[in-house]
Amino acid sequence: MNRIEALKQGDPSITRMEYETNREGFYAFMRKLGAAEDSLPDRYQDAFIILLENIRKGRLDQLEARLSTYLFAIGKYSYFNSKKQQDWIPLDENSEVRLSWEPYANSLPEGFTEKLEQQFRLLGRKCQEILKAFYYTGLKLDEIVSSMGYENKETVKSQKSRCLQQLKKQMRS
């Protein structure tokens, strides 16, 4: 039985081993991103729980990256979401995507922000997720592959390009 299957079955020894093996590397990675030292245990616990949930739901059955890569991507995604949260304005009360226009406020045409937010909401869920992960969260293509279950980097690149083109087309209309 491989590690993912063992984790899916809830094997406590494998779960403990994975938890302990990846902790210090995760902490070091998060320190490089600028996460506060006192937040590291909670961030790690949350990321590890998400990892286990995704394994149990079958989302990692075909994972080509290492488990640690996926775990670190979860941490990075979570960190950037929480770090930028206070500076971002919500698209609407039901949206998870938030946009920050503060630095560009003087150079954007009037009504641009509202139109972009409206057009973004019209995109499909997958397009919203991939554009959010890449542009708002700052995930790299490899991280998106492992965290969102895409087949490979080229698939993500193509999908991101199609989504961006669709959003640009909608903005022109």
KOLBA-812433 format. One line per 4 residues: their letters; for each residue x, y, z of N, C-alpha, C, CB. Coordinates in nm, 2 decimals. Glycine has a CB too. Example, Ala and Ser with C-alpha at 12.3 -4.5 7.8 and 13.67 -1.06 7.14 Angstrom:
<sites>
as> 1.32/-0.57/0.78/1.23/-0.45/0.78/1.32/-0.33/0.78/1.13/-0.45/0.90 ~ 1.28/-0.22/0.71/1.37/-0.11/0.71/1.29/0.00/0.79/1.41/-0.06/0.57 .
</sites>
This chain:
<sites>
mnri> 0.08/-0.12/0.00/0.00/0.00/0.00/0.09/0.12/0.00/-0.10/0.00/0.12 ~ 0.06/0.22/-0.09/0.14/0.34/-0.10/0.10/0.44/0.02/0.13/0.41/-0.23 ~ 0.18/0.55/0.03/0.15/0.64/0.14/0.01/0.71/0.13/0.26/0.75/0.14 ~ -0.02/0.75/0.01/-0.15/0.81/-0.01/-0.27/0.72/0.03/-0.17/0.86/-0.16 .
ealk> -0.26/0.60/-0.02/-0.36/0.50/0.02/-0.36/0.47/0.17/-0.33/0.36/-0.05 ~ -0.24/0.47/0.23/-0.24/0.45/0.38/-0.30/0.57/0.45/-0.09/0.43/0.42 ~ -0.27/0.69/0.40/-0.33/0.81/0.46/-0.48/0.81/0.44/-0.27/0.94/0.41 ~ -0.53/0.76/0.32/-0.67/0.76/0.29/-0.74/0.66/0.39/-0.69/0.71/0.15 .
qgdp> -0.67/0.55/0.42/-0.73/0.45/0.51/-0.72/0.49/0.66/-0.66/0.32/0.49 ~ -0.65/0.60/0.69/-0.63/0.65/0.82/-0.53/0.59/0.91/-0.77/0.64/0.89 ~ -0.43/0.53/0.84/-0.32/0.46/0.91/-0.25/0.56/1.01/-0.22/0.40/0.82 ~ -0.26/0.54/1.14/-0.21/0.64/1.23/-0.06/0.65/1.23/-0.25/0.61/1.37 .
sitr> 0.01/0.54/1.20/0.16/0.55/1.20/0.21/0.63/1.08/0.22/0.41/1.20 ~ 0.15/0.61/0.97/0.18/0.69/0.84/0.14/0.83/0.86/0.12/0.62/0.72 ~ 0.03/0.86/0.91/-0.02/0.99/0.94/0.08/1.07/1.03/-0.16/1.00/1.00 ~ 0.12/1.01/1.14/0.21/1.07/1.23/0.35/1.09/1.16/0.23/0.98/1.36 .
meye> 0.39/0.99/1.09/0.52/1.00/1.02/0.52/1.12/0.92/0.56/0.87/0.95 ~ 0.41/1.13/0.84/0.40/1.24/0.74/0.40/1.37/0.81/0.28/1.22/0.65 ~ 0.32/1.38/0.92/0.31/1.50/0.99/0.44/1.55/1.05/0.21/1.48/1.11 ~ 0.51/1.46/1.11/0.64/1.49/1.17/0.75/1.52/1.06/0.69/1.38/1.26 .
tnre> 0.75/1.44/0.96/0.85/1.46/0.85/0.84/1.59/0.78/0.83/1.34/0.75 ~ 0.72/1.64/0.76/0.71/1.76/0.68/0.70/1.89/0.76/0.58/1.75/0.60 ~ 0.69/1.88/0.89/0.67/2.00/0.97/0.78/2.10/0.96/0.65/1.96/1.12 ~ 0.90/2.07/0.99/1.01/2.16/0.99/1.03/2.23/0.85/1.14/2.10/1.03 .
gfya> 1.02/2.14/0.74/1.03/2.20/0.61/0.92/2.30/0.58/1.03/2.09/0.51 ~ 0.80/2.27/0.63/0.69/2.36/0.61/0.72/2.49/0.68/0.56/2.30/0.66 ~ 0.76/2.48/0.81/0.79/2.60/0.89/0.90/2.69/0.81/0.85/2.56/1.03 ~ 1.00/2.62/0.76/1.11/2.70/0.69/1.05/2.77/0.57/1.22/2.60/0.66 .
fmrk> 0.97/2.69/0.50/0.91/2.75/0.38/0.82/2.87/0.41/0.82/2.64/0.30 ~ 0.74/2.86/0.52/0.65/2.97/0.55/0.73/3.09/0.61/0.55/2.92/0.66 ~ 0.84/3.06/0.68/0.93/3.17/0.72/0.98/3.25/0.60/1.05/3.12/0.81 ~ 1.02/3.18/0.50/1.07/3.25/0.38/0.96/3.34/0.32/1.12/3.15/0.27 .
lgaa> 0.84/3.30/0.33/0.73/3.38/0.28/0.70/3.50/0.37/0.60/3.30/0.26 ~ 0.75/3.50/0.49/0.73/3.61/0.58/0.62/3.58/0.69/0.69/3.73/0.51 ~ 0.58/3.46/0.71/0.48/3.42/0.81/0.54/3.44/0.95/0.43/3.28/0.79 ~ 0.45/3.49/1.04/0.50/3.51/1.18/0.52/3.38/1.24/0.39/3.59/1.25 .
edsl> 0.63/3.38/1.32/0.67/3.25/1.39/0.56/3.19/1.47/0.79/3.28/1.48 ~ 0.49/3.27/1.54/0.38/3.22/1.63/0.26/3.16/1.56/0.34/3.32/1.73 ~ 0.25/3.19/1.43/0.14/3.14/1.35/0.18/3.00/1.28/0.11/3.24/1.24 ~ 0.30/2.96/1.28/0.34/2.84/1.21/0.28/2.72/1.26/0.49/2.83/1.22 .
pdry> 0.27/2.69/1.39/0.20/2.56/1.42/0.05/2.55/1.38/0.20/2.55/1.58 ~ -0.02/2.66/1.39/-0.16/2.67/1.34/-0.17/2.65/1.19/-0.23/2.79/1.39 ~ -0.08/2.72/1.12/-0.08/2.71/0.97/-0.05/2.57/0.93/0.02/2.81/0.91 ~ 0.04/2.51/1.00/0.08/2.37/0.96/-0.04/2.28/0.99/0.21/2.33/1.03 .
qdaf> -0.09/2.29/1.10/-0.21/2.20/1.14/-0.32/2.22/1.04/-0.26/2.24/1.28 ~ -0.35/2.34/1.00/-0.46/2.36/0.91/-0.43/2.30/0.77/-0.49/2.51/0.89 ~ -0.31/2.33/0.72/-0.27/2.28/0.59/-0.27/2.12/0.59/-0.13/2.33/0.55 ~ -0.22/2.06/0.70/-0.21/1.92/0.71/-0.36/1.86/0.71/-0.14/1.87/0.83 .
iill> -0.45/1.92/0.78/-0.59/1.88/0.78/-0.65/1.88/0.64/-0.67/1.96/0.88 ~ -0.62/1.99/0.57/-0.67/2.01/0.43/-0.61/1.90/0.34/-0.64/2.15/0.37 ~ -0.48/1.87/0.36/-0.42/1.76/0.28/-0.49/1.63/0.31/-0.27/1.75/0.32 ~ -0.51/1.60/0.43/-0.58/1.47/0.47/-0.72/1.47/0.41/-0.58/1.45/0.62 .
enir> -0.79/1.58/0.42/-0.93/1.58/0.37/-0.93/1.56/0.22/-0.99/1.72/0.40 ~ -0.83/1.62/0.15/-0.82/1.60/0.00/-0.79/1.46/-0.03/-0.72/1.70/-0.06 ~ -0.70/1.40/0.04/-0.66/1.26/0.02/-0.79/1.17/0.04/-0.55/1.21/0.12 ~ -0.86/1.19/0.15/-0.97/1.11/0.18/-1.09/1.12/0.08/-1.03/1.14/0.32 .
kgrl> -1.09/1.24/0.02/-1.19/1.27/-0.09/-1.15/1.21/-0.22/-1.22/1.41/-0.10 ~ -1.03/1.16/-0.23/-0.98/1.11/-0.36/-0.92/1.21/-0.45/-1.09/1.04/-0.43 ~ -0.89/1.33/-0.41/-0.84/1.43/-0.50/-0.69/1.42/-0.53/-0.86/1.57/-0.43 ~ -0.62/1.33/-0.45/-0.48/1.32/-0.47/-0.44/1.18/-0.52/-0.41/1.35/-0.34 .
dqle> -0.54/1.10/-0.56/-0.51/0.96/-0.61/-0.41/0.96/-0.72/-0.64/0.90/-0.65 ~ -0.41/1.06/-0.80/-0.31/1.06/-0.92/-0.21/1.17/-0.90/-0.39/1.08/-1.05 ~ -0.17/1.20/-0.78/-0.08/1.31/-0.75/0.06/1.27/-0.81/-0.06/1.33/-0.60 ~ 0.11/1.36/-0.89/0.24/1.34/-0.95/0.36/1.41/-0.87/0.25/1.38/-1.10 .
arls> 0.32/1.51/-0.80/0.42/1.58/-0.72/0.43/1.51/-0.58/0.37/1.73/-0.70 ~ 0.53/1.55/-0.51/0.55/1.50/-0.37/0.44/1.55/-0.28/0.69/1.53/-0.32 ~ 0.40/1.47/-0.18/0.30/1.52/-0.08/0.35/1.65/-0.02/0.28/1.42/0.03 ~ 0.48/1.67/0.01/0.52/1.79/0.07/0.50/1.91/-0.02/0.67/1.78/0.10 .
tylf> 0.52/1.90/-0.15/0.49/2.00/-0.25/0.35/2.05/-0.24/0.53/1.96/-0.39 ~ 0.26/1.95/-0.24/0.11/1.98/-0.23/0.08/2.05/-0.09/0.03/1.85/-0.24 ~ 0.14/2.00/0.02/0.12/2.06/0.15/0.17/2.20/0.15/0.19/1.97/0.25 ~ 0.29/2.22/0.10/0.35/2.36/0.10/0.26/2.45/0.02/0.49/2.36/0.05 .
aigk> 0.20/2.41/-0.09/0.12/2.49/-0.18/-0.01/2.53/-0.10/0.08/2.41/-0.31 ~ -0.06/2.44/-0.02/-0.18/2.47/0.06/-0.14/2.58/0.16/-0.23/2.34/0.14 ~ -0.03/2.57/0.22/0.02/2.67/0.32/0.04/2.80/0.25/0.15/2.62/0.38 ~ 0.10/2.80/0.13/0.13/2.93/0.06/0.00/2.99/0.02/0.22/2.90/-0.06 .
ysyf> -0.09/2.92/-0.03/-0.22/2.97/-0.07/-0.30/3.03/0.05/-0.31/2.86/-0.14 ~ -0.30/2.96/0.16/-0.36/3.01/0.28/-0.29/3.13/0.33/-0.36/2.90/0.38 ~ -0.16/3.13/0.33/-0.09/3.25/0.38/-0.12/3.38/0.30/0.06/3.22/0.38 ~ -0.11/3.36/0.17/-0.13/3.48/0.08/-0.28/3.53/0.09/-0.10/3.45/-0.06 .
nskk> -0.37/3.44/0.11/-0.51/3.48/0.13/-0.52/3.56/0.25/-0.60/3.35/0.13 ~ -0.47/3.51/0.36/-0.48/3.58/0.49/-0.40/3.71/0.50/-0.44/3.49/0.61 ~ -0.29/3.71/0.43/-0.20/3.83/0.44/-0.27/3.94/0.36/-0.07/3.79/0.37 ~ -0.33/3.91/0.25/-0.38/4.02/0.17/-0.53/4.05/0.20/-0.37/3.98/0.02 .
qqdw> -0.59/3.97/0.28/-0.73/3.98/0.31/-0.77/4.12/0.36/-0.77/3.88/0.42 ~ -0.69/4.18/0.45/-0.73/4.31/0.50/-0.73/4.43/0.40/-0.65/4.34/0.62 ~ -0.65/4.41/0.30/-0.63/4.52/0.20/-0.73/4.50/0.08/-0.49/4.52/0.15 ~ -0.80/4.39/0.08/-0.88/4.36/-0.04/-1.03/4.40/-0.02/-0.87/4.21/-0.08 .
ipld> -1.09/4.43/-0.13/-1.24/4.45/-0.12/-1.31/4.33/-0.17/-1.28/4.59/-0.19 ~ -1.42/4.29/-0.11/-1.49/4.18/-0.17/-1.56/4.21/-0.30/-1.59/4.12/-0.06 ~ -1.57/4.11/-0.39/-1.65/4.13/-0.51/-1.80/4.14/-0.47/-1.62/4.01/-0.61 ~ -1.84/4.05/-0.38/-1.97/4.06/-0.33/-1.97/3.97/-0.20/-2.08/4.01/-0.43 .
ense> -2.08/3.97/-0.13/-2.07/3.90/0.00/-2.06/3.75/-0.01/-2.20/3.94/0.08 ~ -2.09/3.69/-0.13/-2.08/3.55/-0.14/-1.95/3.50/-0.21/-2.20/3.50/-0.22 ~ -1.87/3.60/-0.25/-1.75/3.56/-0.33/-1.63/3.54/-0.24/-1.72/3.68/-0.43 ~ -1.55/3.44/-0.28/-1.42/3.42/-0.21/-1.31/3.50/-0.27/-1.39/3.27/-0.21 .
vrls> -1.33/3.55/-0.39/-1.22/3.62/-0.46/-1.23/3.77/-0.41/-1.24/3.61/-0.61 ~ -1.12/3.83/-0.39/-1.12/3.96/-0.35/-1.01/4.03/-0.43/-1.08/3.98/-0.19 ~ -1.04/4.16/-0.46/-0.95/4.23/-0.55/-0.90/4.36/-0.48/-1.02/4.28/-0.68 ~ -0.77/4.39/-0.50/-0.71/4.50/-0.44/-0.67/4.60/-0.55/-0.59/4.47/-0.35 .
wepy> -0.74/4.72/-0.55/-0.71/4.81/-0.66/-0.64/4.94/-0.60/-0.84/4.85/-0.73 ~ -0.62/4.94/-0.47/-0.57/5.06/-0.41/-0.45/5.12/-0.48/-0.53/5.03/-0.27 ~ -0.34/5.04/-0.52/-0.23/5.10/-0.58/-0.26/5.16/-0.72/-0.12/5.00/-0.59 ~ -0.36/5.11/-0.78/-0.39/5.15/-0.92/-0.51/5.25/-0.93/-0.43/5.03/-1.00 .
ansl> -0.56/5.30/-0.81/-0.68/5.37/-0.81/-0.68/5.49/-0.90/-0.71/5.42/-0.67 ~ -0.57/5.56/-0.92/-0.56/5.68/-1.00/-0.55/5.66/-1.15/-0.45/5.77/-0.95 ~ -0.50/5.54/-1.18/-0.48/5.51/-1.32/-0.58/5.43/-1.39/-0.34/5.44/-1.34 ~ -0.68/5.37/-1.32/-0.79/5.29/-1.38/-0.90/5.38/-1.43/-0.84/5.19/-1.28 .
pegf> -0.95/5.35/-1.55/-1.07/5.42/-1.60/-1.19/5.41/-1.51/-1.10/5.38/-1.74 ~ -1.27/5.51/-1.51/-1.39/5.51/-1.42/-1.48/5.39/-1.46/-1.47/5.64/-1.43 ~ -1.52/5.31/-1.36/-1.61/5.20/-1.38/-1.54/5.07/-1.41/-1.70/5.23/-1.48 ~ -1.40/5.08/-1.43/-1.33/4.96/-1.46/-1.34/4.85/-1.36/-1.18/4.99/-1.48 .
tekl> -1.32/4.88/-1.23/-1.32/4.78/-1.12/-1.45/4.71/-1.12/-1.29/4.85/-0.99 ~ -1.56/4.79/-1.13/-1.69/4.73/-1.12/-1.72/4.63/-1.24/-1.80/4.83/-1.12 ~ -1.67/4.68/-1.36/-1.69/4.59/-1.48/-1.61/4.46/-1.47/-1.65/4.67/-1.60 ~ -1.48/4.48/-1.42/-1.40/4.36/-1.41/-1.46/4.26/-1.31/-1.26/4.40/-1.36 .
eqqf> -1.50/4.31/-1.20/-1.56/4.22/-1.09/-1.69/4.15/-1.15/-1.60/4.30/-0.97 ~ -1.77/4.23/-1.22/-1.89/4.17/-1.28/-1.85/4.06/-1.38/-1.97/4.28/-1.35 ~ -1.76/4.09/-1.47/-1.72/3.99/-1.57/-1.65/3.87/-1.51/-1.63/4.06/-1.68 ~ -1.57/3.89/-1.41/-1.51/3.78/-1.34/-1.61/3.68/-1.28/-1.41/3.83/-1.23 .
rllg> -1.72/3.74/-1.23/-1.82/3.65/-1.17/-1.89/3.57/-1.28/-1.93/3.74/-1.10 ~ -1.89/3.62/-1.40/-1.95/3.55/-1.51/-1.87/3.43/-1.56/-1.98/3.64/-1.63 ~ -1.74/3.43/-1.53/-1.66/3.31/-1.57/-1.70/3.19/-1.49/-1.51/3.34/-1.54 ~ -1.67/3.07/-1.55/-1.70/2.95/-1.48/-1.62/2.93/-1.36/-1.67/2.83/-1.58 .
rkcq> -1.66/2.84/-1.27/-1.59/2.82/-1.14/-1.44/2.78/-1.16/-1.66/2.71/-1.07 ~ -1.41/2.69/-1.26/-1.27/2.65/-1.28/-1.19/2.77/-1.32/-1.27/2.54/-1.39 ~ -1.24/2.85/-1.41/-1.17/2.97/-1.46/-1.14/3.07/-1.34/-1.24/3.04/-1.57 ~ -1.24/3.09/-1.26/-1.23/3.17/-1.14/-1.12/3.12/-1.05/-1.36/3.19/-1.07 .
eilk> -1.12/2.99/-1.03/-1.02/2.93/-0.93/-0.88/2.94/-0.99/-1.06/2.78/-0.91 ~ -0.86/2.91/-1.11/-0.73/2.91/-1.17/-0.67/3.05/-1.18/-0.72/2.84/-1.31 ~ -0.75/3.15/-1.22/-0.71/3.29/-1.22/-0.68/3.34/-1.08/-0.81/3.38/-1.30 ~ -0.77/3.31/-0.99/-0.75/3.35/-0.85/-0.62/3.29/-0.80/-0.87/3.31/-0.76 .
afyy> -0.59/3.16/-0.82/-0.47/3.10/-0.77/-0.35/3.16/-0.83/-0.47/2.95/-0.80 ~ -0.35/3.19/-0.96/-0.23/3.24/-1.02/-0.21/3.39/-1.00/-0.24/3.22/-1.17 ~ -0.31/3.47/-1.02/-0.29/3.62/-1.01/-0.31/3.67/-0.87/-0.38/3.68/-1.11 ~ -0.40/3.63/-0.80/-0.43/3.68/-0.67/-0.35/3.62/-0.56/-0.58/3.68/-0.64 .
tglk> -0.33/3.49/-0.56/-0.27/3.42/-0.46/-0.12/3.40/-0.49/-0.33/3.28/-0.44 ~ -0.08/3.41/-0.61/0.06/3.40/-0.65/0.12/3.26/-0.66/0.14/3.48/-0.55 ~ 0.03/3.16/-0.68/0.08/3.02/-0.69/0.15/3.01/-0.83/-0.04/2.92/-0.68 ~ 0.25/2.93/-0.83/0.32/2.90/-0.96/0.24/2.79/-1.03/0.47/2.86/-0.93 .
ldei> 0.27/2.77/-1.15/0.19/2.67/-1.23/0.21/2.53/-1.17/0.24/2.66/-1.37 ~ 0.33/2.49/-1.13/0.35/2.36/-1.06/0.27/2.34/-0.94/0.50/2.34/-1.03 ~ 0.25/2.45/-0.86/0.17/2.45/-0.74/0.03/2.43/-0.77/0.20/2.57/-0.66 ~ -0.02/2.50/-0.88/-0.16/2.48/-0.92/-0.19/2.34/-0.96/-0.19/2.58/-1.03 .
vssm> -0.09/2.28/-1.04/-0.11/2.14/-1.08/-0.13/2.05/-0.96/0.02/2.09/-1.16 ~ -0.05/2.06/-0.86/-0.06/1.97/-0.74/-0.18/2.01/-0.65/0.07/1.97/-0.66 ~ -0.21/2.14/-0.64/-0.31/2.18/-0.54/-0.45/2.16/-0.60/-0.29/2.32/-0.49 ~ -0.46/2.17/-0.74/-0.60/2.17/-0.80/-0.62/2.04/-0.88/-0.61/2.29/-0.89 .
gyen> -0.52/1.95/-0.88/-0.54/1.82/-0.94/-0.54/1.82/-1.09/-0.67/1.77/-0.90 ~ -0.47/1.92/-1.15/-0.46/1.92/-1.30/-0.35/1.82/-1.34/-0.41/2.06/-1.35 ~ -0.36/1.78/-1.47/-0.27/1.67/-1.52/-0.13/1.71/-1.52/-0.32/1.63/-1.66 ~ -0.10/1.83/-1.57/0.04/1.87/-1.58/0.05/2.03/-1.60/0.12/1.81/-1.70 .
ketv> 0.17/2.08/-1.60/0.19/2.22/-1.60/0.13/2.28/-1.73/0.34/2.25/-1.59 ~ 0.15/2.21/-1.84/0.10/2.26/-1.97/-0.05/2.28/-1.98/0.15/2.17/-2.09 ~ -0.12/2.18/-1.91/-0.26/2.19/-1.90/-0.31/2.31/-1.83/-0.32/2.06/-1.83 ~ -0.24/2.34/-1.72/-0.27/2.46/-1.64/-0.24/2.59/-1.72/-0.19/2.46/-1.51 .
ksqk> -0.13/2.59/-1.78/-0.09/2.70/-1.87/-0.20/2.73/-1.97/0.05/2.68/-1.93 ~ -0.24/2.63/-2.04/-0.34/2.64/-2.15/-0.48/2.69/-2.09/-0.36/2.51/-2.22 ~ -0.52/2.63/-1.98/-0.64/2.66/-1.92/-0.64/2.81/-1.87/-0.67/2.57/-1.80 ~ -0.53/2.85/-1.81/-0.52/2.99/-1.76/-0.52/3.08/-1.88/-0.38/3.00/-1.68 .
srcl> -0.46/3.05/-1.98/-0.46/3.13/-2.10/-0.60/3.15/-2.16/-0.36/3.08/-2.21 ~ -0.67/3.04/-2.17/-0.81/3.04/-2.22/-0.90/3.12/-2.13/-0.87/2.90/-2.24 ~ -0.88/3.11/-2.00/-0.97/3.18/-1.91/-0.94/3.33/-1.92/-0.94/3.13/-1.76 ~ -0.81/3.37/-1.93/-0.77/3.51/-1.94/-0.82/3.57/-2.07/-0.62/3.52/-1.93 .
qqlk> -0.81/3.49/-2.17/-0.87/3.54/-2.30/-1.02/3.56/-2.29/-0.83/3.44/-2.41 ~ -1.09/3.47/-2.23/-1.23/3.48/-2.21/-1.27/3.61/-2.13/-1.29/3.36/-2.14 ~ -1.19/3.63/-2.02/-1.22/3.75/-1.94/-1.19/3.88/-2.02/-1.13/3.75/-1.81 ~ -1.08/3.88/-2.10/-1.05/3.99/-2.18/-1.16/4.02/-2.29/-0.91/3.98/-2.25 .
kqmr> -1.20/3.91/-2.35/-1.31/3.93/-2.45/-1.44/3.98/-2.38/-1.34/3.79/-2.51 ~ -1.47/3.93/-2.26/-1.59/3.98/-2.19/-1.57/4.13/-2.16/-1.61/3.90/-2.07 ~ -1.45/4.17/-2.12/-1.42/4.31/-2.09/-1.44/4.40/-2.21/-1.28/4.33/-2.03 ~ -1.41/4.35/-2.32/-1.42/4.44/-2.45/-1.57/4.46/-2.49/-1.35/4.37/-2.56 .
s> -1.65/4.37/-2.45/-1.79/4.38/-2.50/-1.88/4.47/-2.41/-1.86/4.24/-2.49 .
</sites>
